[in-house]
Amino acid sequence: MEKQFNTKTGFCHILPDKIILTRDGIIGNVANVAVGKSITRVFIIYGGIAAFLLFSAFDSFQKGQILISIFSLIVSLFLIYGIFKSINNSATPIIERIDIKSIKFKKAIFGITRSRFEVLFKDEKGKIKKRIIMLPGSMKDGTKETEKAIKIMKEENLLKQ
């Protein structure tokens, strides 16, 4: 029997043999265009912005604009750090339950982050990947939806807490 809960961009369907993430509405359509089934596009965008900011930092430094160059350098380093930290992330919409190694729940930091599940699983190539399932924010009844998602994950013995 299928159980489902809302996510940031659509729904998470918990089936007996797999987890399926679907996208819905305007946010889901934008996510499909921007990310698709791979996060390579996001890495390219972040890398391009980081390269532009590094060039801007160098150019500003040569012109004597130290504060602008420091700001550009810090933002570009933050983007580069994000790329390296996310290199093993996946945007796959289907995760076989047999391949799941662990699922962790990360609670939201009010006003800064959303609650989310981090699913560690083995992909078709045998590599360990991380799929982040972002839950709805406070503007979309996030607390209620988070409680529902946690309850479903515990009922399905996917979340150990």
JORAQUI-V929003 format. One record per helix or strand. SS is the DSSP state (H for helix, E for strand). FROM is the first residue (numbers start at 1). LEN is the number of residues. If there is no record, write none. Layout:
BEGIN
ss = (SS SS)
from = (FROM FROM)
len = (LEN LEN)
END
This chain:
BEGIN
ss = (E E E H H H E E H E E E H H)
from = (3 10 18 25 40 66 89 94 97 100 116 128 138 142)
len = (4 5 6 10 23 20 2 3 3 7 7 7 3 14)
END
